[in-house]
Protein backbone atom coordinates (compact mmCIF):
# COMPACT_ATOMS: atom_id res chain seq x y z
CA UNK A 1 0.00 0.00 0.00
CA UNK A 2 1.41 3.36 -1.02
CA UNK A 3 -0.95 5.54 1.03
CA UNK A 4 0.30 7.48 4.05
CA UNK A 5 0.12 4.59 6.51
CA UNK A 6 0.08 6.81 9.61
CA UNK A 7 -2.79 8.90 8.26
CA UNK A 8 -4.84 5.88 7.18
CA UNK A 9 -4.26 4.11 10.50
CA UNK A 10 -5.23 7.25 12.43
CA UNK A 11 -8.48 7.50 10.48
CA UNK A 12 -9.25 3.81 10.93
CA UNK A 13 -8.56 3.94 14.65
CA UNK A 14 -10.80 7.00 14.91
CA UNK A 15 -13.57 5.09 13.14
CA UNK A 16 -13.03 2.10 15.42
CA UNK A 17 -13.35 4.35 18.48
CA UNK A 18 -16.53 5.87 17.07
CA UNK A 19 -17.99 2.44 16.36
CA UNK A 20 -17.16 1.28 19.88
CA UNK A 21 -18.99 4.36 21.13
CA UNK A 22 -21.98 3.61 18.89
CA UNK A 23 -22.16 0.04 20.20
CA UNK A 24 -22.25 1.42 23.72
CA UNK A 25 -24.98 3.88 22.72
CA UNK A 26 -27.09 1.04 21.29
CA UNK A 27 -26.53 -1.08 24.40
CA UNK A 28 -27.62 1.88 26.53
CA UNK A 29 -30.73 2.38 24.38
CA UNK A 30 -29.77 5.95 23.50
CA UNK A 31 -31.81 8.25 21.27
CA UNK A 32 -32.04 6.99 17.68
CA UNK A 33 -31.05 10.28 16.07
CA UNK A 34 -27.92 10.54 18.22
CA UNK A 35 -26.93 7.05 17.11
CA UNK A 36 -27.64 7.93 13.49
CA UNK A 37 -25.45 11.05 13.69
CA UNK A 38 -22.58 8.99 15.11
CA UNK A 39 -23.03 6.41 12.35
CA UNK A 40 -22.78 9.16 9.73
CA UNK A 41 -19.63 10.51 11.40
CA UNK A 42 -18.06 7.05 11.29
CA UNK A 43 -18.96 6.66 7.63
CA UNK A 44 -17.34 10.01 6.89
CA UNK A 45 -14.07 8.97 8.53
CA UNK A 46 -14.08 5.67 6.63
CA UNK A 47 -14.71 7.53 3.36
CA UNK A 48 -11.70 9.76 4.09
CA UNK A 49 -9.52 6.70 4.74
CA UNK A 50 -10.72 5.11 1.51
CA UNK A 51 -10.02 8.35 -0.38
CA UNK A 52 -6.42 8.24 0.87
CA UNK A 53 -5.99 4.63 -0.23
CA UNK A 54 -7.57 5.23 -3.65
CA UNK A 55 -5.57 8.41 -4.25
CA UNK A 56 -2.36 6.55 -3.44
CA UNK A 57 -3.40 3.75 -5.80
CA UNK A 58 -3.94 6.26 -8.58
CA UNK A 59 -0.70 8.15 -7.90
CA UNK A 60 1.46 5.06 -7.60
CA UNK A 61 0.01 1.82 -8.93
CA UNK A 62 -1.76 3.31 -11.94
CA UNK A 63 0.91 5.90 -12.66
CA UNK A 64 3.71 3.31 -12.49
CA UNK A 65 2.05 0.63 -14.60
CA UNK A 66 4.68 -0.80 -16.92
CA UNK A 67 2.50 -1.67 -19.91
CA UNK A 68 -0.67 -0.36 -21.49
CA UNK A 69 -2.37 -3.63 -20.52
CA UNK A 70 -1.32 -3.23 -16.89
CA UNK A 71 -2.44 0.41 -16.93
CA UNK A 72 -5.84 -0.58 -18.33
CA UNK A 73 -6.20 -3.29 -15.65
CA UNK A 74 -5.43 -0.78 -12.87
CA UNK A 75 -7.86 1.76 -14.28
CA UNK A 76 -10.57 -0.91 -14.60
CA UNK A 77 -10.03 -1.84 -10.93
CA UNK A 78 -10.39 1.80 -9.94
CA UNK A 79 -13.54 2.26 -12.04
CA UNK A 80 -15.10 -0.87 -10.50
CA UNK A 81 -14.33 0.40 -7.01
CA UNK A 82 -15.77 3.84 -7.78
CA UNK A 83 -18.88 2.13 -9.12
CA UNK A 84 -19.31 0.34 -5.77
CA UNK A 85 -18.77 3.57 -3.85
CA UNK A 86 -21.37 5.44 -5.88
CA UNK A 87 -24.13 2.88 -5.28
HELIX and SHEET records of a PDB file:
HELIX    1   1 UNK A    5  UNK A   27  1                                  23    
HELIX    2   2 UNK A   32  UNK A   56  1                                  25    
HELIX    3   3 UNK A   57  UNK A   62  3                                   6    
HELIX    4   4 UNK A   68  UNK A   85  1                                  18    
END                                                                             
